[in-house]
Amino acid sequence: MKKSILVLILLLCTGLFSGCGSQGKKEITVLWWGDVYNYNFANTLIASYNADNPVMPAKLVVVQGEYTYKLLVMAASKTLPDVVLVIAPDVYNMGSRGALLPLNKYTDTAKFKAVEEEMWPRLMASFNVDDKQLAVPIWTWTPGIYYNKDLFDMAGVPYPSKNWAFKEFEAKSRKLIKKENGKIKIYAHDTTFSLSDLLLLSYLYAHGGGLYTDDHKKCLINTPASVVALKAFSELRLKDHTAPKASEVACMGNSGRNIDLFQSGSVSMHVAGRDYMDVLRQRGGSKFRWGVAPMPSGDKPSRFLVASSLAISANSKHPDEAWKFISFVTGEKGQKLITMDRSDITIFKKWAYGKDFLDYQSRPDVNIVFRDMLFTTVPMPYRIGDNEWKTRAGDHLALVELGKMSIEEACARIAADFKP
């Protein structure tokens, strides 16, 4: 393992990702995740920046596959490019290792505070760790619920109301199940029984439960509110059978991994972000009528915000120039490019009311739903070690799904695995 990491570091520094060793040149390096969609957009963004900044232009550094792993390797070897595209887990993981430069020097200025005033509520908080602003958001994402209008009509179920709550979601879910010869042919939704599942997470928080306290020191999964919420969600899936079990998904074509249950007509609802609209419009579009509803609400905030951001390497030799690039992306020109070219949502409220945003994919109804949710979203809960903890939690919840363990016992074991 150590040998393979050493080899990867050497490859990184000999130019495989074309970023190491460029610190001495009069340019800043920008690390980006490089699938076709993101690579093309990054080139457009950097070309626009360089047109205004010929003295110290930006150079794109592309990484494909295992992006997070390669981020950590570059952070460990102190070969991170000047500017890095990151999400909240990356910020926590690399920030804890001192690999990211605190940006308070720049974000606490009156100039940037004016920029922040234009952003969606609580957006900057997603990247603030222990009062250190380690990154700045450049676009946002939040999940909604896509629904198949044809399947709703066939079941005689009204479409979700504009401001529906989880009680309405539960009632509609029970009515959307379709059986043939004693077997379920169409499920209500395709959620999983996992602490990483976005619907389960929203359901848990909407009913007063939670994963852990804001300071990450105490686990909340075994509190009475959390146990009651998880038990209700479990019964909705297992007793009412509104969603397929993992074993049932495995029988739904190609082991369930290569098919989209929503697109195939096997489920009536699917949780996804605004970018899923691009998927439904591919290859001539879906064969059924569909709409989008916001994530159902509850007694507590339960609509979560995920955002991509830009951070600066703690080892950058050009932090001020790196900040200049971030300022461009979070400014008028950068955000206009994001609004016109991406399904992700601009960080600025005002750009989400313009024609470019509303007319995206010719579905203003969908765009408005995702825009309006952002007024009530809160940052997705995350802490260092979450991925490992949630993986172990999944093993306990899988036993609940198999009928081998009670919710109460699973919650107790998940809480015992929690390490502050």
VENJO-V517259 format. One record per helix or strand. SS is the DSSP state (a for helix, b for strand). FROM is the first residue (numbers start at 0). TO is the last residue. If there is no record, write none. Layout:
BEGIN
ss=SS from=FROM to=TO
ss=SS from=FROM to=TO
END
This chain:
BEGIN
ss=a from=1 to=12
ss=b from=26 to=32
ss=a from=35 to=51
ss=b from=56 to=62
ss=a from=66 to=75
ss=b from=82 to=86
ss=a from=87 to=94
ss=b from=99 to=99
ss=a from=103 to=106
ss=a from=109 to=116
ss=b from=118 to=118
ss=a from=123 to=126
ss=b from=127 to=128
ss=b from=131 to=132
ss=b from=135 to=141
ss=b from=143 to=147
ss=a from=148 to=154
ss=b from=164 to=164
ss=a from=165 to=174
ss=b from=177 to=179
ss=b from=182 to=188
ss=a from=197 to=205
ss=b from=211 to=211
ss=b from=218 to=218
ss=a from=223 to=237
ss=b from=242 to=242
ss=a from=245 to=248
ss=a from=253 to=255
ss=b from=266 to=271
ss=a from=275 to=279
ss=a from=281 to=283
ss=b from=289 to=293
ss=b from=296 to=296
ss=b from=303 to=312
ss=a from=318 to=328
ss=a from=331 to=340
ss=b from=344 to=345
ss=b from=347 to=347
ss=a from=349 to=352
ss=a from=354 to=357
ss=a from=359 to=361
ss=a from=363 to=372
ss=b from=377 to=378
ss=a from=385 to=400
ss=a from=406 to=416
END
